[in-house]
Each structure stands twice: as C-alpha cells, then as structure tokens.
Amino acid sequence: MNYLQTVVQGVYVIEPKVYNDARGYFFEAWKKEEFEEHLGRVEFIQDNESKSSYGVLRGLHYQKGEFSQAKLVRVIKGKVLDVAVDIRRSSPTFGKHVMVELSEENKRQLFIPRGFAHGFLVMSDEAIFTYKVDNVYAPQEEAGIRWNDPQLAIEWPIDPKEVLTSEKDLCAPYLKDAVLFD
C-alpha cells in the first residue's frame, strides 16, 4: 500500500495494491503491521457501514473528549467526496480541510486521526461506505459542524438544494461556535 500524507497534518490517503485478473480483483484493505509502520499504533475496535443515495451528505461529525475517534474510511460501492476538517486549535492546519474522492474504482482509503470533523457527500446513485473506528460510539459526546460553514469554504460540487441531510446536521453549529480540540 502507498501511504500519502495530505496537506492537512495527520490525514493520509491510502492506496492499496490491487491485483486484477480474469476472475476479478484482490487487495489487502488493511494490514495492522504495515499500517502501524506508517501511521503509528491505532487500535480499531469496530467496523461500521452505511448505505446512501445521490446527494446525501453525512457530516461534519465527531465525538468530543475521551470519546474522540480515529477513522479509516473507504467506499465499497459507488463514489463519495470525503472531507476531514482539522479542529485541533493547536494544529498548524486548524480549520483547514482535505477533500478526497473515494470510490469502488479507485479503492482508496482515508485515515482521519482524532481531532477532526468528518463528512462525505454521495456522488453516485448509491454508495456503500464503511469505516473502522478506534473508540466506542457515545451519543452524549456526539458533535458536529455545519457542512456549509462559510469559514471552512468547502466546495461541495452540487447545488445546495440537492443536498439531503439530517435535521441534526442542518442545525449543527458553525466552527466558531463548536466544541473544539486543544
């Protein structure tokens, strides 16, 4: 696998080596020893999966405090634009974001460390999105940032009227009012 550091400190694009033949393809999606050699020790404890249709925007989500989560995300079916926003006040890349296309074709993954808000926009008819996390879900520590916060300047490539999101995400605070990491 290739581990590519993005412009935002700590976020990596991971490109697997895919072996294709007449039967289909094979690749290693995650290998503990290799992952830790490049990115350090992360103890993933749970895998999650979601299915969404075109225009669904999930995010920008995170968990606060001791319940923060690192994530390793990828798409099994379809295509999404995945976004990680650095919300660590002490980081030189605070408030900056990375947007990466993840798809069943490119088989890329994105590693998002703790201290980031995360979201994705579905760009195909449907997408199956899966991710590993290193901490349990704690609803009482759930937080978010408004997906269209002008301070973040995320250029989502569809008309905002086409975006399908939850009421919770529509009411999320802007970065200036959000609970952040030190």
HUCOR-V908437 format. One record per residue. RES is the residue in one letter. OMEGA is omega in radians with two decimals (999 if undefined). BURIAL is + if it has 16 or more other C-alpha atoms within 10 Angstrom, else -. Layout:
res=RES omega=OMEGA burial=BURIAL
res=RES omega=OMEGA burial=BURIAL
This chain:
res=M omega=3.03 burial=+
res=N omega=3.13 burial=-
res=Y omega=-3.04 burial=+
res=L omega=3.09 burial=-
res=Q omega=3.09 burial=-
res=T omega=3.12 burial=-
res=V omega=3.11 burial=-
res=V omega=-3.04 burial=+
res=Q omega=3.07 burial=+
res=G omega=-3.13 burial=+
res=V omega=-3.10 burial=+
res=Y omega=2.92 burial=+
res=V omega=3.14 burial=+
res=I omega=-3.13 burial=+
res=E omega=-3.14 burial=+
res=P omega=2.99 burial=+
res=K omega=-3.07 burial=-
res=V omega=3.12 burial=-
res=Y omega=-3.14 burial=-
res=N omega=2.97 burial=-
res=D omega=-3.07 burial=-
res=A omega=-3.12 burial=-
res=R omega=-3.06 burial=-
res=G omega=-3.13 burial=-
res=Y omega=3.05 burial=-
res=F omega=2.96 burial=-
res=F omega=3.04 burial=-
res=E omega=-3.11 burial=-
res=A omega=-3.14 burial=-
res=W omega=3.11 burial=-
res=K omega=-3.00 burial=-
res=K omega=-3.07 burial=-
res=E omega=-3.12 burial=-
res=E omega=3.11 burial=-
res=F omega=-3.10 burial=-
res=E omega=3.09 burial=-
res=E omega=-3.10 burial=-
res=H omega=-2.97 burial=-
res=L omega=-3.11 burial=-
res=G omega=-3.06 burial=-
res=R omega=3.01 burial=-
res=V omega=-3.13 burial=-
res=E omega=3.10 burial=-
res=F omega=-3.07 burial=+
res=I omega=-3.06 burial=-
res=Q omega=3.00 burial=-
res=D omega=3.12 burial=-
res=N omega=3.14 burial=-
res=E omega=3.04 burial=-
res=S omega=3.06 burial=-
res=K omega=-3.09 burial=-
res=S omega=3.13 burial=+
res=S omega=-3.10 burial=+
res=Y omega=3.06 burial=+
res=G omega=3.10 burial=+
res=V omega=3.07 burial=+
res=L omega=3.10 burial=+
res=R omega=3.10 burial=+
res=G omega=0.16 burial=+
res=L omega=-2.98 burial=+
res=H omega=2.97 burial=+
res=Y omega=3.03 burial=+
res=Q omega=-3.05 burial=+
res=K omega=2.94 burial=+
res=G omega=-3.07 burial=-
res=E omega=3.13 burial=-
res=F omega=3.10 burial=+
res=S omega=-3.06 burial=+
res=Q omega=2.86 burial=+
res=A omega=-3.10 burial=+
res=K omega=2.96 burial=+
res=L omega=-2.97 burial=+
res=V omega=3.06 burial=+
res=R omega=3.13 burial=+
res=V omega=3.09 burial=+
res=I omega=-3.14 burial=+
res=K omega=3.09 burial=+
res=G omega=-3.07 burial=+
res=K omega=3.06 burial=+
res=V omega=2.90 burial=+
res=L omega=-3.05 burial=+
res=D omega=-3.06 burial=+
res=V omega=3.01 burial=+
res=A omega=-3.12 burial=+
res=V omega=3.13 burial=+
res=D omega=3.13 burial=+
res=I omega=3.05 burial=+
res=R omega=-3.07 burial=+
res=R omega=-3.07 burial=-
res=S omega=-3.09 burial=-
res=S omega=3.06 burial=-
res=P omega=3.11 burial=-
res=T omega=3.12 burial=+
res=F omega=3.10 burial=+
res=G omega=3.12 burial=+
res=K omega=-3.12 burial=+
res=H omega=3.02 burial=+
res=V omega=3.03 burial=+
res=M omega=-3.09 burial=+
res=V omega=3.02 burial=+
res=E omega=3.03 burial=+
res=L omega=-3.10 burial=+
res=S omega=3.06 burial=+
res=E omega=3.12 burial=+
res=E omega=-3.04 burial=-
res=N omega=3.06 burial=-
res=K omega=3.10 burial=+
res=R omega=3.02 burial=+
res=Q omega=3.08 burial=+
res=L omega=3.04 burial=+
res=F omega=-3.11 burial=+
res=I omega=-3.12 burial=+
res=P omega=3.04 burial=+
res=R omega=3.13 burial=+
res=G omega=-3.13 burial=+
res=F omega=2.92 burial=+
res=A omega=-3.03 burial=+
res=H omega=3.05 burial=+
res=G omega=3.07 burial=+
res=F omega=3.12 burial=+
res=L omega=-3.13 burial=+
res=V omega=-3.10 burial=+
res=M omega=3.11 burial=+
res=S omega=3.14 burial=+
res=D omega=3.01 burial=-
res=E omega=3.12 burial=+
res=A omega=2.98 burial=+
res=I omega=-3.00 burial=+
res=F omega=-3.13 burial=+
res=T omega=3.13 burial=+
res=Y omega=3.06 burial=+
res=K omega=3.06 burial=+
res=V omega=-3.11 burial=+
res=D omega=3.11 burial=+
res=N omega=-3.10 burial=+
res=V omega=3.04 burial=-
res=Y omega=-3.14 burial=-
res=A omega=-3.05 burial=-
res=P omega=-3.12 burial=-
res=Q omega=-3.14 burial=-
res=E omega=3.14 burial=-
res=E omega=3.12 burial=-
res=A omega=3.13 burial=+
res=G omega=3.06 burial=+
res=I omega=-3.10 burial=+
res=R omega=-3.07 burial=+
res=W omega=-3.10 burial=+
res=N omega=3.11 burial=+
res=D omega=-3.12 burial=-
res=P omega=3.12 burial=-
res=Q omega=3.14 burial=-
res=L omega=3.10 burial=+
res=A omega=3.08 burial=-
res=I omega=-3.11 burial=+
res=E omega=3.07 burial=-
res=W omega=-2.97 burial=+
res=P omega=3.04 burial=-
res=I omega=3.10 burial=-
res=D omega=-3.14 burial=-
res=P omega=3.12 burial=-
res=K omega=3.13 burial=-
res=E omega=-3.10 burial=-
res=V omega=3.06 burial=+
res=L omega=-3.11 burial=+
res=T omega=-3.11 burial=-
res=S omega=3.07 burial=-
res=E omega=3.12 burial=-
res=K omega=-3.12 burial=-
res=D omega=3.09 burial=+
res=L omega=-3.09 burial=-
res=C omega=-3.12 burial=-
res=A omega=3.14 burial=+
res=P omega=3.00 burial=+
res=Y omega=-3.12 burial=+
res=L omega=-3.08 burial=+
res=K omega=-3.12 burial=-
res=D omega=-3.04 burial=-
res=A omega=2.98 burial=-
res=V omega=-3.04 burial=+
res=L omega=3.07 burial=+
res=F omega=3.11 burial=+
res=D omega=999 burial=-
